[in-house]
Amino acid sequence: MRDVPGQAVPVNGRRVYVEESGQGPDWVVFEAGGGCGRTCWDPVLPLLAGTARLVTYDRAGRALSGRVTRQLSIDDMAADLIAMTEAVVPGEFVLVAHSMGGLVARRAAERLGPRLRGLLLADVLPETSPVYDTWDQTAKKVDRMLAVTQTLSRFTPLARLFTGNVRRLFSADTYQTMLAEDFTPAGTSQTRKEFQAVAAAIPQFRAQPPQLPQCPTIVLSVTRAERGRERQHAATREHQRRYAETLPDGRHEDVASGHFVQAEQPRLIADRARQLLTASRKMDGHGC
């Protein structure tokens, strides 16, 4: 398994496990999607190691972070992200978020202000997406499936079977760590809680959307849809494009990839992060 030094960082009465790598005057922070932690960014990190200091972490309750005693909301996760960056990152940074992590990042952006130099949203679902119209039903269906997975994941061969799609995307070392940390009964339990957090957050986001980030923002849409979900996927891409168009300094881009963009197109993620670092240097006063 991968062996990367890290540290536990206290945040809001909880703790999150943080790994730092890379070198340079700039900083890039990564927020994982639902069911994932710091390891999902492994394909990207070597490509940025000579450009900036890189920060990945596990949300509270996940992988090497401490257990949590209550259900955390998206707002709680955003508060933890902010507290973590205040403890680890000395100044401004670019934030890269994937999937569900986009909800966390957008909520955090409201309070990060001028510390946020740029925002890269990789296949993030805006709350306007029709996918969320029936999300309560979807979350219940997914929860029933994950409940079965949670029980069966005690047996490593079965956990490998359930996660074959992930195994094909990541290196052997990264996948072995994911198998030991995320695809376990405890990891699956936390994934269920994250789905519940999204279900609770969507009505709030629709009623009162987060303030639009003022910093340079890139919104990535993946072009490869899951079989049978082509129409839904096309609608999602359209809402991602519309969200980008509402931003003061936003850009939308289609990417030839499935959902795990950081594994299928790591060079593109690294390149867009560099572009945001460069763009923010050109702005008067930097950031949001």
C-alpha positions in Angstrom: 0.0 0.0 0.0 1.0 3.6 -0.4 3.0 5.1 2.5 2.8 8.9 2.5 3.4 10.9 5.7 0.5 12.9 7.0 -0.9 14.5 10.2 -4.2 14.8 12.1 -5.4 18.4 12.1 -8.1 19.5 14.7 -11.1 21.2 13.1 -14.3 22.3 14.9 -14.0 19.7 17.7 -13.2 17.0 15.2 -10.1 16.1 13.3 -9.2 15.4 9.7 -6.2 13.6 8.3 -4.0 15.7 6.0 -1.2 14.9 3.6 1.1 17.6 2.1 3.4 17.1 -0.9 5.0 19.1 -3.7 7.0 22.3 -3.6 6.8 25.9 -4.7 5.4 29.2 -3.7 1.8 28.4 -4.6 -0.8 26.1 -2.9 -3.5 23.8 -4.3 -6.0 22.1 -2.0 -8.2 19.2 -3.1 -11.7 18.2 -2.0 -12.8 14.7 -2.8 -16.2 13.5 -4.0 -18.6 11.4 -2.0 -17.3 8.0 -0.9 -13.7 9.1 -1.5 -10.8 10.7 0.4 -7.3 12.0 -0.1 -6.2 8.9 -2.2 -8.5 9.7 -5.2 -6.1 12.6 -6.1 -3.0 10.4 -6.3 -2.9 10.4 -10.2 -2.8 14.2 -10.2 -0.3 15.0 -7.5 3.0 13.9 -9.2 2.1 16.1 -12.2 1.9 19.2 -9.9 4.6 18.4 -7.5 7.1 20.8 -9.0 4.5 23.6 -9.3 2.9 24.1 -5.8 2.4 22.8 -2.3 -0.4 20.2 -2.5 -2.9 19.4 0.2 -5.2 16.4 0.3 -7.3 15.2 3.2 -9.9 12.9 4.4 -13.2 14.5 5.6 -14.1 13.9 9.3 -15.3 10.3 9.8 -13.6 9.0 6.7 -10.4 6.8 6.3 -7.7 8.1 8.6 -9.7 11.0 10.1 -11.3 10.6 13.4 -14.8 9.1 13.9 -17.7 11.5 14.2 -20.5 11.2 16.8 -23.2 12.8 14.7 -24.4 13.2 11.1 -22.3 16.0 9.5 -24.0 18.4 7.0 -22.5 19.9 3.9 -22.1 23.1 5.9 -20.2 21.2 8.6 -17.9 19.7 5.9 -17.4 23.2 4.5 -16.5 24.6 7.9 -14.0 21.7 8.4 -12.4 22.5 5.0 -12.0 26.2 6.0 -10.6 25.3 9.4 -8.2 22.8 7.8 -6.8 25.4 5.3 -6.5 28.0 8.1 -4.3 25.5 10.0 -2.2 24.2 7.1 -2.2 26.7 4.3 -0.4 30.0 5.1 -2.1 32.2 2.5 -4.0 32.0 -0.8 -4.7 28.8 -2.7 -6.5 27.2 -5.6 -9.2 24.7 -4.7 -9.9 21.7 -6.8 -13.2 19.7 -6.1 -14.8 16.6 -7.5 -18.4 15.6 -7.6 -20.1 16.0 -4.2 -17.0 17.9 -3.1 -18.2 20.7 -5.3 -21.1 21.4 -2.9 -18.6 21.5 0.0 -16.2 23.8 -2.0 -18.9 26.2 -3.1 -20.2 26.6 0.4 -16.7 27.1 1.7 -15.9 29.7 -1.0 -18.5 32.0 0.6 -16.2 32.4 3.6 -12.8 31.9 2.0 -13.0 35.3 0.3 -9.6 36.6 -1.0 -7.8 33.5 0.2 -9.4 31.6 -2.8 -7.3 32.3 -5.9 -9.2 29.9 -8.2 -11.8 27.1 -8.2 -11.7 24.0 -10.4 -15.0 22.0 -10.3 -14.6 18.5 -11.9 -18.0 17.0 -12.8 -19.8 18.8 -10.0 -23.6 18.7 -10.1 -25.2 22.1 -9.6 -28.3 22.0 -7.4 -30.4 23.0 -10.4 -29.6 19.7 -12.1 -32.8 17.6 -12.7 -30.9 14.7 -11.2 -31.7 16.3 -7.8 -35.5 16.5 -8.5 -35.9 12.9 -7.3 -32.7 12.8 -5.1 -34.6 11.7 -2.0 -35.7 8.6 -3.8 -32.3 8.1 -5.4 -30.6 8.4 -2.0 -32.9 5.8 -0.4 -32.3 3.4 -3.2 -28.5 3.9 -3.0 -28.6 3.6 0.7 -30.3 0.2 0.5 -27.6 -0.9 -1.9 -24.8 0.5 0.3 -26.3 -1.2 3.3 -25.8 -4.6 1.6 -22.3 -3.6 0.5 -21.4 -2.4 4.0 -22.1 -5.9 5.3 -20.4 -7.8 2.5 -17.3 -5.5 2.5 -16.1 -7.4 5.6 -14.9 -10.0 3.1 -12.1 -8.6 1.0 -12.8 -10.7 -2.1 -16.3 -9.3 -2.3 -15.1 -5.8 -1.7 -12.7 -6.2 -4.7 -15.6 -7.4 -6.8 -17.8 -4.4 -5.9 -15.0 -2.0 -6.7 -13.6 -3.4 -9.9 -14.3 -0.1 -11.8 -12.1 1.8 -9.3 -9.4 -0.9 -9.4 -9.1 -0.4 -13.2 -8.6 3.4 -12.8 -6.1 3.7 -10.1 -2.6 2.3 -9.4 -2.3 -0.9 -7.4 -0.9 1.0 -4.4 -3.6 3.6 -4.4 -6.3 1.0 -4.9 -5.0 -1.2 -2.0 -5.2 1.8 0.3 -8.7 2.6 -0.9 -9.6 -1.0 -0.3 -8.3 -0.9 3.3 -9.7 2.5 4.2 -12.8 3.4 2.1 -14.2 0.1 0.9 -14.7 -1.3 4.4 -17.8 -1.4 6.6 -16.7 1.8 8.3 -15.9 3.5 5.0 -19.2 2.4 3.5 -21.1 3.6 6.5 -19.5 7.1 6.1 -20.4 7.1 2.4 -24.0 6.5 3.3 -23.9 9.4 5.7 -22.4 11.6 2.9 -25.3 10.7 0.6 -27.7 11.6 3.3 -25.9 15.0 3.8 -26.4 15.7 0.1 -30.1 14.8 0.2 -30.5 17.3 3.1 -28.5 20.0 1.5 -30.1 20.2 -2.0 -33.4 21.9 -0.8 -31.3 24.4 1.1 -29.0 25.1 -1.9 -32.1 25.5 -4.2 -33.8 27.8 -1.7 -30.6 29.9 -1.1 -27.7 29.0 -3.4 -24.2 29.8 -2.3 -22.8 33.1 -3.3 -21.1 33.0 -6.6 -17.3 32.7 -6.4 -15.6 35.8 -7.7 -12.3 34.2 -8.5 -11.5 32.5 -11.8 -13.5 29.3 -12.0 -13.4 26.4 -14.4 -16.3 23.9 -14.6 -15.5 20.6 -16.2 -18.2 18.3 -17.7 -17.4 14.7 -18.6 -18.7 13.5 -22.0 -19.0 9.8 -21.4 -22.3 8.9 -19.9 -23.2 5.6 -18.1 -25.2 3.3 -20.3 -28.9 4.0 -20.1 -28.3 7.5 -18.6 -27.5 9.4 -21.7 -30.5 11.8 -21.5 -29.9 12.5 -17.8 -26.2 13.0 -18.5 -26.9 15.5 -21.3 -29.2 17.5 -19.0 -26.6 17.6 -16.3 -23.9 18.9 -18.7 -26.3 21.6 -19.8 -26.8 22.7 -16.1 -23.1 22.7 -15.6 -22.6 24.9 -18.6 -25.4 27.3 -17.4 -23.8 27.5 -13.9 -20.4 28.4 -15.5 -22.1 31.2 -17.5 -23.5 32.8 -14.3 -20.0 33.2 -12.8 -18.3 36.6 -12.9 -15.1 34.8 -14.2 -16.2 31.4 -15.2 -15.4 28.9 -18.0 -17.0 25.7 -19.0 -15.2 22.8 -20.7 -16.2 19.4 -21.9 -13.7 16.6 -21.1 -13.4 13.2 -22.7 -13.8 11.1 -19.6 -16.0 9.3 -17.2 -16.9 10.5 -13.8 -13.4 10.0 -12.2 -11.8 12.8 -14.2 -8.7 12.9 -11.9 -8.0 9.2 -12.7 -8.8 9.3 -16.4 -7.5 12.7 -17.3 -5.0 13.6 -14.5 -2.9 15.8 -16.8 -5.9 17.9 -17.7 -6.7 18.5 -14.0 -3.1 19.4 -13.4 -3.0 21.8 -16.4 -6.3 23.5 -15.4 -5.0 24.0 -11.8 -1.9 25.6 -13.2 -4.0 27.9 -15.4 -5.9 29.1 -12.3 -2.7 29.8 -10.5 -1.5 31.8 -13.5 -4.8 33.6 -14.0 -5.0 34.7 -10.3 -1.5 36.2 -10.5 -2.8 38.5 -13.3 -5.7 39.8 -11.2 -5.4 42.9 -9.2 -5.5 41.9 -5.5 -5.7 38.2 -6.4 -8.5 35.8 -5.6 -12.2 36.4 -4.7 
